[in-house]
Amino acid sequence: MQPLLVSQFSIVSSIGAGQAATLASLRAGTSGLRPGALETVALPTYTGAVEGLADFRLPETFAAFDCRNNRLAEMALRQDGFADAVAAAVARYGARRIGLFLGTSTSGSLHAELAYQARDPVTGALPETFDYERTHNIASLMRYLSERLGITGPSFVVSCACASTAKTFGSAARMIEAGLCDAAIVGGADSLCLTTLYGFHSLSLNAPGPCRPFDAARDGISIGEAAGFALLEKPSAHADSEAVMLLGVGESNDAYHMSSPHPEGIGARLAMERALAAAGLAPRDIDYINLHGTATLVGDAAEDIAVSTVFGGDTPCSSTKGQTGHTLGAAGIVEAIVSALAIRHGLLPGSPNTETVDPSFHSRYQIASEPARVDSVLSNSFGFGGSNCSLIFGKQR
């Protein structure tokens, strides 16, 4: 594929708002996971909640879009000059030549849950103030951002569980290559809600404490929330030698089980191999792998098999979900940005809460963060239903 410049990116998660806060947490190995506390939730589990959302407000003009998910997105827009970078791109290319490809899985589910709690006790009617289209609908985020940023180019929402925002990079690459747009905003947001917390609890997948990816005693996930965006453009003269590029995208689908990956990691392996082929790279060219690493028994085991099959046991790898929690539909963009920070700042991220790596695993798992030269990173995102996506980022070649 044609490499694309990641000209700007932004992030908000439980470990902080913006690149500087995120980088500091990655270096220090701090975690944003805390005992779960959201509305009426009463579960023995930890979550990665973003601070300040209860009091955060959208611009008054867009008050009709107000919900936790869109607040997260707005908070991310305001980090590291991202909205300004988009405005500059609009000036360069025109609003119709910028694509908007977003991912989410929860969308505004919490807003709908609160509306159902406030139904009329006699008629059962939802509150008149509940605006399904602008808050709960899966396209709410896309409509909000297109109006907020003045983008009129091709746009859509990808919703395929935990691979959602990773797959937006592939969508953008194809649309730019097809000549349908000159630049694209990718990423998305996923926010905490009762549906996912109780849903994963019903599957016995919530860890009672902070999650421990790849640990011998791992016992489930910690659900988090996050938002992040990246601006993708064709390489140009204004990109310096330290610029981060999207080099390859690989996608596959297991079609094995509704919630479990193929035990031999077949789909994961295909996604990684296709990403390498798209980038024109060999496994030895990858300096670090950001694993999907959810801390489930079967998920981590399958990914270890896939990674060790493709890369052997020499390439450093880790999951950063012990810091942010599993941000579900936002996991792809969060870990893409972690990958970009690792390249820019020479860092191998560690894995807080992981103490003893499963002795049956064969990949080279990184527990503590450490400085290192990182020129290329592969980032994995795997979702329910067998949706797999691997992204490769690297310095401009």
SEFIVO-959871 format. One line per 8 residues: for each residue x, y, z of N, C-alpha, C. Coordinates in pm, whole numbers. Each point is the difference from the previous one (the first is absolute). Layout:
<kebas>
X/Y/Z/X/Y/Z/X/Y/Z  ...
</kebas>
This chain:
<kebas>
83/-120/0/-83/120/0/87/125/0  -59/111/-41/70/128/3/9/49/145  121/26/51/11/51/138/-73/132/15  -55/21/118/-70/124/30/63/67/121  7/131/-6/54/79/110/-104/13/111  39/-32/123/-84/29/116/42/140/47  -66/101/-55/49/137/20/-34/58/136  -105/-53/65/-34/43/136/-87/-106/64
6/-9/132/-87/-94/70/-30/50/141  -108/-50/54/-44/42/134/-57/-120/74  4/8/133/-46/-114/80/-47/46/139  -103/-66/48/-47/16/138/-36/-139/51  54/-37/115/-33/-128/62/14/15/151  -13/-109/71/8/6/146/140/35/50  102/-8/-85/135/37/44/33/145/-33  -97/74/-54/22/141/-21/-56/52/-131
1/132/-13/-48/67/-121/119/59/-73  19/-40/-124/108/54/-82/122/-88/-7  87/32/-97/119/-81/-24/96/1/118  23/116/59/100/11/107/-39/-85/121  -127/8/41/-46/-78/115/5/-149/-29  -36/-37/-123/2/-141/-39/143/-53/-2  91/77/-58/140/-41/-6/59/-14/140  -30/94/87/52/-5/137/-47/-127/71
-125/-37/-20/-52/-122/62/65/-124/-58  20/-1/-132/65/-114/-63/142/-18/55  71/109/14/138/-8/51/3/-46/146  -93/53/80/1/-31/143/-68/-132/33  -79/-50/-93/-72/-125/25/-114/16/98  -64/116/0/-114/21/89/-128/-49/-66  -98/-31/82/-126/-54/-50/-114/93/35  -99/8/-91/-119/79/24/-117/-82/49
24/-126/35/-109/-89/43/-31/21/147  -130/11/28/-49/22/136/-125/-85/23  -39/-23/127/-124/-74/26/-117/65/-75  -79/-83/-68/-107/50/-86/-104/80/75  -35/117/-55/-103/85/59/-64/82/-110  -112/-46/-52/-71/70/-108/-150/-12/23  -65/112/22/-145/1/20/-40/-106/103  -82/-97/-42/-53/-100/94/79/-130/1
115/-2/-65/74/-126/-11/41/-51/138  -17/-129/19/38/-64/126/67/-133/-31  123/11/-50/75/-119/-41/139/4/61  54/-116/37/137/-4/53/101/1/-114  22/115/-58/92/9/-113/64/138/-4  110/10/-74/70/127/-19/-34/55/-139  1/132/-11/-23/64/-129/104/109/-23  15/38/-125/88/111/-37/-85/118/-43
-48/78/96/-89/114/-28/81/127/-24  -49/83/-89/63/130/-29/-55/103/99  89/69/67/-41/99/100/-60/125/-66  -98/56/67/-53/130/-41/-115/-2/-98  -44/-118/-44/-105/-4/-101/-135/46/53  -27/-22/128/-129/38/57/-24/150/-11  106/78/10/-14/146/-5/40/59/-135  43/-84/-91/45/49/-131/-121/28/-89
6/104/-82/-111/34/-86/46/23/-144  -86/-35/-93/25/29/-140/-21/149/-25  54/52/-110/-30/139/-35/-152/20/-5  -47/114/44/-144/24/14/-76/-26/-130  61/31/-112/-65/-19/-130/-35/-146/-25  74/-90/63/-19/-144/-25/-59/-72/122  -71/72/84/-54/-58/123/-91/-118/-26  -66/-6/-116/-90/-111/-31/73/-133/-9
133/5/-21/81/-122/-12/56/-47/134  -38/67/108/65/-27/128/-26/-140/53  105/-76/16/-2/-132/63/144/-33/37  20/-100/80/135/-32/48/96/-27/-116  -47/-71/-102/88/-36/-112/45/123/-78  -92/90/-29/37/119/-75/82/97/85  -21/-2/132/86/81/88/144/-51/-9  16/-131/2/135/-58/-14/64/45/-130
-77/-7/-108/52/40/-131/41/147/0  -83/85/57/32/143/6/125/25/83  13/-72/109/118/15/85/127/-36/-79  -8/-104/-82/115/-39/-82/29/102/-108  -103/58/-57/20/103/-104/83/116/51  -13/30/130/65/117/57/144/-26/43  49/-122/-20/137/-32/42/100/24/-113  116/53/36/117/9/-89/-31/69/-133
-93/94/2/-28/77/-121/-64/-80/-111  -69/-108/34/-54/-85/-106/-106/73/-83  -94/66/66/-104/72/-75/62/106/-91  106/65/45/68/99/-82/67/-65/-121  56/-118/20/63/-72/-111/-104/-38/-105  -119/-38/45/-108/-32/-94/-41/125/-76  -12/113/69/-36/125/-66/103/37/-107  127/-22/30/105/28/-98/-12/-93/-121
-37/-125/26/-18/-96/-110/-119/40/-87  -106/48/64/-116/47/-77/42/116/-90  84/88/51/48/113/-80/85/-49/-118  78/-108/22/86/-52/-107/-79/-74/-107  -91/-87/44/-64/-92/-94/-144/35/-34  -68/69/89/-143/24/-16/-78/-102/83  -111/43/56/-78/-86/90/-50/-127/-68  -25/6/-130/-55/-116/-72/107/-105/-31
127/36/18/108/-94/-34/62/-64/124  -65/17/114/48/-64/123/-102/-103/45  45/-124/16/-88/-107/44/-6/-7/152  -108/-60/50/-19/-15/144/-45/-144/25  92/-83/52/-26/-142/18/22/-35/146  -110/-30/68/0/-13/145/-46/-137/44  40/-36/121/-41/-127/58/-54/18/140  -96/-83/36/-53/-4/136/-76/-130/17
-17/-42/123/-87/-116/24/-112/39/96  29/80/101/-104/40/95/-80/120/-48  62/88/-76/-62/126/-40/-59/67/125  -126/44/-6/-59/69/115/-88/-89/85  41/-125/19/-83/-96/73/-36/48/140  96/61/69/-29/47/136/-112/103/0  -1/87/-99/-104/103/-9/-138/-64/-14  -7/-106/-80/-127/-71/-16/-38/-74/128
100/-57/68/-28/-69/127/-59/97/103  56/119/7/-51/100/94/-141/46/-39  -24/8/-131/-133/38/-47/-104/-106/39  36/-126/-9/-93/-107/37/-27/2/151  100/38/77/-21/11/145/-96/114/34  -9/98/-91/-85/116/25/-134/-7/-73  -42/-118/-43/-128/-13/-70/-117/44/89  -105/43/-66/-121/38/71/-54/-123/74
-23/9/131/-42/-118/76/-138/-53/-39  -79/80/-67/-135/-42/-39/-2/-51/-144  52/81/-92/-7/-37/-142/121/-76/-49  110/10/74/123/-64/-45/73/78/-109  -49/120/-30/61/81/-106/137/49/41  92/6/-97/133/56/25/-10/151/15  96/62/68/-3/146/16/0/68/-137  -76/108/-10/-7/74/-126/136/55/-40
87/18/95/132/55/-29/96/-103/-61  -39/-129/3/89/-103/-53/3/6/-152  118/25/-56/19/13/-145/79/-120/-49  -70/-104/-40/66/-125/-41/100/22/-112  -41/74/-102/84/16/-119/134/67/32  -1/100/87/121/77/27/83/-54/117  -56/-94/76/74/-48/117/25/-150/-3  -103/-80/-11/20/-145/11/37/-67/-133
-56/46/-109/22/-64/-129/148/-20/-30  35/-110/-66/140/-33/-28/66/108/-87  -81/74/-76/55/106/-86/7/135/69  -40/6/128/1/127/72/137/65/-1  104/-78/26/136/53/6/41/60/-134  -32/-70/-108/37/50/-133/-72/131/-31  -130/5/31/-75/122/-29/51/116/83  30/-28/127/51/107/86/132/55/-53
94/-88/-32/132/46/-43/-4/66/-137  -83/-49/-89/-7/62/-133/-52/142/12  -102/22/87/-52/136/19/98/85/81  59/-59/101/92/74/87/123/47/-76  51/-84/-91/124/30/-71/-23/56/-140  -125/1/-45/-30/52/-133/49/-89/-112  -4/-132/23/47/-97/-99/-118/-49/-83  11/5/-132/-108/-44/-88/42/-110/-96
119/-58/22/47/-107/-87/-63/-133/37  47/-110/-61/-56/-132/30/12/-31/149  -104/-59/58/5/-29/143/-87/-120/31  44/-79/97/-80/-111/51/57/-48/132  -76/-85/67/40/-56/128/21/-150/-14  111/-48/54/30/-142/5/-33/-50/141  -78/-105/11/-32/-55/131/14/-151/-5  119/-47/31/27/-144/2/77/-33/128
-63/37/111/55/-27/133/136/65/16  97/-76/52/126/60/46/99/29/-112  -35/-34/-124/86/33/-115/-49/126/-70  -106/62/51/-69/108/-72/93/114/-42  68/62/97/79/118/-36/131/-35/-69  46/-124/14/117/-42/-79/-38/-9/-147  -119/-52/-26/-43/-17/-138/-25/132/-71  -19/109/74/-18/129/-67/125/41/-78
118/-45/44/123/29/-73/-2/-66/-137  -49/-124/-5/-11/-69/-129/-101/67/-90  -113/43/58/-102/69/-79/58/128/-60  72/76/80/58/125/-49/102/-25/-109  85/-100/19/104/-29/-99/-63/-35/-135  -107/-79/3/-66/-38/-125/-68/119/-67  -64/85/80/-71/115/-56/98/102/-59  113/20/66/100/92/-54/62/-57/-126
31/-129/2/59/-63/-118/-96/2/-119  -130/-10/28/-100/3/-107/-24/140/-53  60/101/64/-15/137/-45/-127/68/46  -69/-60/99/-126/57/48/22/108/105  120/6/57/34/110/91/152/15/3  46/114/45/144/30/5/58/-19/139  -86/1/100/41/-19/139/-118/-61/74  27/-51/118/-108/-63/75/24/12/150
-109/17/73/2/-8/146/-48/-139/37  79/-71/80/-37/-134/43/4/-6/152  -62/-104/54/-1/-18/145/-142/-18/50  -28/51/119/-134/-13/54/-1/6/151  -110/-45/58/-17/7/144/-87/-115/48  27/-47/120/-85/-98/66/-3/36/148  -119/6/56/-16/46/137/-63/-108/87  28/10/129/-54/-96/95/-153/6/3
-61/-115/13/-145/-8/13/-35/-128/74  -122/-8/48/-43/-116/77/-9/-124/-87  -36/17/-127/-17/-115/-89/128/-81/-11  112/68/-24/125/-76/-16/50/-54/134  -14/77/106/48/-48/130/-76/-125/44  -132/3/-11/-78/-116/39/5/-110/-105  17/40/-127/11/-99/-107/124/-86/14  114/63/22/123/-78/20/-4/-76/132
-69/55/99/-17/-74/126/-79/-128/-23  -102/6/-85/-80/-119/-28/81/-108/-71  105/43/-69/90/-95/-68/115/-45/91  -2/46/125/105/-31/98/137/44/-50  3/118/-63/126/50/-57/57/120/74  -74/57/95/52/114/76/94/-47/110  121/55/2/93/-32/109/-44/72/126  14/-62/117/-37/67/125/97/111/40
122/-5/-51/100/103/26/50/55/-132  105/80/1/57/50/-125/45/-116/-89  -29/10/-129/32/-111/-91/151/-20/-11  39/-125/-30/141/-40/-5/29/-73/-131  18/74/-110/24/-65/-129/119/-94/2  -17/-117/-62/106/-100/-21/54/-56/132  -61/30/110/44/-52/129/-47/-143/18  78/-78/70/-38/-138/28/-129/-7/79
-29/104/80/-120/2/84/-105/97/-53  5/35/-128/-98/93/-57/-141/-56/19  -95/91/24/-135/-47/31/-109/89/-59  31/68/-111/-104/75/-68/39/143/-31  -95/73/-59/27/134/-49/-42/107/100  56/119/-19/-47/121/68/-49/94/-110  -126/35/4/-56/83/-107/37/146/22  46/64/-106/34/141/6/-78/79/-103
28/129/-6/-60/87/-101/107/93/-53  -17/44/-122/101/87/-61/-53/58/-130  69/102/-46/-24/57/-132/134/40/-58  11/-10/-130/124/40/-66/-23/19/-149  81/85/-59/-11/28/-143/138/16/-62  8/-31/-127/123/23/-77/-38/62/-133  84/89/-47/-18/63/-131/99/-63/-96  -52/-65/-103/82/-68/-99/4/79/-129
121/14/-56/18/71/-126/104/-74/-84  4/29/-128/107/-52/-83/131/65/43  111/-75/-11/130/57/39/29/129/-79  61/96/66/29/127/-66/130/57/51  39/109/-57/129/60/35/4/47/145  -119/29/59/3/54/137/17/-109/106  9/-128/-44/22/-109/95/150/-16/23  43/9/125/142/-14/29/37/-146/21
127/-24/25/50/-137/11/-56/-73/121  -52/75/98/-56/-61/120/-151/-21/-11  -59/36/-114/-143/-14/-16/-40/-147/6  -115/-25/58/-52/-136/9/-89/-27/-121  19/-117/-59/-75/-38/-119/-82/-126/27  -117/-7/-64/-75/-126/-7/56/-77/-118  64/-113/27/69/-75/-105/-79/-120/-52  -82/-60/85/-71/-121/-42/-124/-26/82
-99/-61/-64/-124/-41/65/-30/-143/-42  -32/-84/98/-38/-138/-30/-129/-35/71  -96/-59/-70/-129/-34/60/-38/-144/-31  -78/-57/90/-48/-138/-20/-123/-20/87  -65/-115/-18/-110/-36/88/4/-150/26  0/-35/131/6/-141/37/-123/-78/-43  -119/62/19/-127/-71/-19/2/-131/80  57/8/120/16/-121/82/-105/-6/112
-21/112/71/-88/1/115/-46/143/25  -116/16/62/-53/134/25/90/84/92  64/-65/97/78/79/95/142/-51/24  33/-118/-47/134/-55/22/80/-2/-130  130/29/7/83/-8/-121/30/-145/-34  46/-24/-119/46/-134/-37/115/-37/94  -7/-117/64/102/-34/101/143/-4/-52  18/-17/-130/134/-1/-58/38/136/-57
-87/100/21/33/136/-44/9/16/-151  -78/-78/-73/12/2/-146/-35/137/-58  -112/58/45/-39/131/-52/99/109/38  49/-5/123/99/97/45/127/-9/-84  42/-123/-26/121/-20/-81/-18/56/-141  -117/-25/-60/-27/50/-134/5/153/-3  -60/64/100/0/147/5/143/53/7  83/-59/86/138/46/13/80/-23/-128
-18/-116/-61/72/-31/-124/-42/95/-113  -129/32/-5/-48/90/-104/49/143/22  11/41/126/54/133/30/146/9/-43  77/-104/30/140/-3/-41/13/5/-151  -84/-77/-71/5/-1/-146/-37/137/-56  -102/64/58/-41/133/-48/110/103/20  76/-16/109/109/94/29/129/-35/-72  7/-118/-59/123/-46/-63/110/-26/101
-39/-50/118/96/-26/108/3/-147/36  110/-42/60/14/-135/53/-18/6/152  -32/-111/64/-16/1/146/119/61/74  121/-21/-51/120/51/68/7/153/-3  -81/64/-86/2/146/-11/-83/68/108  -79/-76/73/-87/58/104/76/5/132  3/118/62/75/20/124/-83/-24/125  -132/11/-11/-87/-16/116/-140/-35/-48
-69/-85/75/-138/-37/-30/-89/42/115  -98/85/-30/-99/34/101/-113/-102/-13  -6/-91/95/-94/-111/-6/-143/45/30  -96/-80/-46/-138/23/41/-10/-32/150  56/-112/43/23/-33/140/-106/42/100  -115/-65/-4/-112/42/85/6/-56/141  86/-98/25/13/-67/130/-106/-108/21  -63/-46/-108/-86/-118/11/84/-124/-24
-45/-112/53/76/-125/-12/19/-40/-146  -110/-7/-75/10/-49/-137/54/106/-95  -35/127/22/44/105/-91/150/17/0  60/9/117/145/18/8/74/-122/-54  -53/-118/30/66/-123/-46/0/-8/-153  -114/34/-61/-8/-4/-146/92/103/-64  7/119/59/86/104/-56/147/-37/15  36/-61/111/139/-43/17/40/-100/-107
-88/-94/-30/29/-98/-105/19/71/-134  -91/94/-31/10/70/-128/128/82/-10  31/74/106/119/86/-1/128/-82/-8  9/-105/79/122/-81/0/14/-77/-131  -111/-33/-64/7/-67/-130/57/92/-107  -42/126/0/45/96/-102/136/59/34  22/34/127/119/76/39/103/-80/79  -34/-122/41/90/-72/88/-4/62/139
109/-14/74/1/51/137/95/114/23  36/74/-106/101/104/13/-56/142/4  -119/23/-56/-53/135/-10/-70/42/129  42/110/63/-67/45/123/-147/30/-25  -84/-38/94/-142/25/-14/-62/21/137  -111/70/4/-72/20/126/-140/48/-30  -85/-9/102/-133/57/-6/-6/116/98  -55/113/-44/-12/116/88/-137/9/66
-77/-108/-8/-134/2/60/4/-3/153  115/-38/58/14/10/144/7/145/46  18/92/-95/1/143/32/-134/66/-30  -50/-20/-121/-122/68/-44/-126/-82/22  15/-130/25/-114/-89/-8/-29/-32/-146  -94/-91/-21/-39/-34/-137/-105/101/-44  37/90/-89/-90/108/-40/-92/-42/-116  -12/-130/-22/-96/-57/-94/12/63/-139
-104/68/-49/6/56/-135/109/103/-20  48/60/108/107/100/-10/139/-61/14  9/-130/23/130/-63/24/96/20/-116  -50/-10/-122/87/12/-117/69/135/-9  -76/108/19/61/133/-11/90/27/120  -39/-44/119/86/19/117/136/-64/-22  -1/-123/-47/126/-73/-14/78/43/-123  -70/54/-100/70/61/-113/79/122/47
-61/79/88/68/118/51/112/-38/95  -19/-104/80/109/-53/82/117/-40/-90  -31/-63/-112/103/-42/-95/75/121/-56  -75/104/-35/62/121/-54/90/68/104  -45/2/125/82/59/107/126/-83/23  -11/-132/-10/116/-86/17/106/29/-106  -45/27/-123/93/30/-109/62/138/20  -83/98/29/48/137/14/98/18/115
-24/-73/109/75/26/122/91/-115/42  15/-102/-85/93/-108/30/-36/-75/126  -113/-71/-3/-50/-64/122/-58/-137/-29  35/-97/85/-68/-129/1/-95/2/120  -131/15/-23/-94/6/113/-4/-132/77  -20/12/130/-9/-118/84/-144/-43/22  -22/-76/106/-131/-58/26/-31/2/149  -43/116/52/-33/8/142/-101/-106/41
16/-52/119/-83/-104/61/40/-141/-40  71/-17/-112/50/-132/-37/123/-30/84  -1/-113/69/111/-36/89/80/-118/-52  -68/-107/-35/68/-121/-48/-62/-42/-133  76/10/-107/-51/-37/-132/-31/-150/-3  -110/-34/-62/-41/-139/-13/117/-83/-54  47/-99/75/118/-77/-43/-22/-82/-126  -125/-17/-42/-26/-76/-123/11/87/-125
16/132/19/6/91/-113/142/6/-57  8/36/-128/130/-1/-70/42/139/-51  -88/98/3/37/133/-46/83/71/107  70/105/-40/88/74/90/-78/114/64  -61/-27/113/-90/97/62/76/98/87  -33/129/-16/68/110/66/-82/43/122  51/-23/122/-74/38/120/27/145/39  125/41/-3/36/137/39/33/83/-124
-41/125/-2/33/87/-113/148/35/4  57/23/-117/141/37/-8/27/76/-129  98/89/1/34/74/-122/66/-93/-102  -28/23/-125/59/-81/-108/-26/70/-133  82/-25/-98/-25/51/-134/-115/-81/-60  -103/69/-38/-119/-66/-58/-31/68/-134  25/-72/-108/-26/55/-133/-131/-49/-60  -48/-115/47/-124/-55/-55/-74/-79/107
-132/13/-1/-85/-66/99/-118/-65/-70  -35/-120/44/-123/-65/-44/-98/2/116  -122/44/-27/-103/10/104/-117/-91/-35  -41/-85/94/-108/-96/-22/-130/43/67  -111/-19/-70/-134/20/56/-90/-111/-49  -55/-76/94/-83/-115/-34/-134/11/72  -110/-20/-74/-131/20/59/-88/-123/-1  -109/7/77/-101/-105/-1/-44/-29/-144
-38/-122/-23/-40/-40/-134/117/-29/-91  122/9/55/119/-33/-78/51/111/-87  -38/126/26/52/113/-78/141/32/45  95/-6/-93/141/21/34/60/110/-87  83/83/60/69/103/-76/137/25/62  102/0/-84/137/33/41/47/121/-79  60/95/70/50/122/-62/151/7/19  71/51/-98/144/22/12/30/147/-17
70/56/99/43/139/-3/153/4/0  54/103/-62/145/12/-1/43/139/-40  129/24/7/54/129/-44/1/6/-152  -4/122/-51/0/21/-145/126/-60/-61  -21/-78/-106/115/-67/-62/37/68/-130
</kebas>
